[in-house]
């Protein structure tokens, strides 16, 4: 008859400490995010239309002396081939 070691001497498990550390790090991270994102120093400053000096970003930039210029048009992906363009046949042949 085979002697069963698992009944008398169960193996000692020591794997819980990494789980405890991971949970502690996760809780500290969530609390840190909540404090940084929702702290008293991070409140939105709402201005009424009368308090706001400029209606658009361009107006605000011009007020401080910046020059607002339109962006350059994007170049074509592929230039047109020189010569006449190919024409599709009027009656394509299908077999």
WOMOVEN-V746292 format. One record per backbone hydrogen bond with DSSP energy under -1.0 kcal/mol. NH is the residue of the N-H (numbers start at 1). CO is the residue of the C=O. E is the energy in kcal/mol with one decimal. If there is no record, write none. Layout:
nh->NH co->CO e->E
nh->NH co->CO e->E
This chain:
nh->9 co->5 e->-2.3
nh->20 co->16 e->-2.0
nh->21 co->17 e->-2.4
nh->22 co->18 e->-2.4
nh->23 co->19 e->-2.3
nh->24 co->20 e->-2.2
nh->25 co->21 e->-2.4
nh->26 co->22 e->-2.2
nh->27 co->23 e->-2.6
nh->28 co->24 e->-2.4
nh->29 co->25 e->-2.2
nh->30 co->26 e->-2.3
nh->31 co->27 e->-2.5
nh->32 co->28 e->-2.3
nh->33 co->29 e->-2.3
nh->34 co->30 e->-2.4
nh->35 co->31 e->-2.3
nh->36 co->32 e->-2.5
nh->37 co->33 e->-2.8
nh->38 co->34 e->-2.1
nh->42 co->39 e->-1.5
nh->52 co->48 e->-1.9
nh->60 co->56 e->-1.7
nh->61 co->57 e->-2.4
nh->62 co->58 e->-2.4
nh->63 co->59 e->-1.7
nh->65 co->62 e->-1.0
nh->66 co->61 e->-2.5
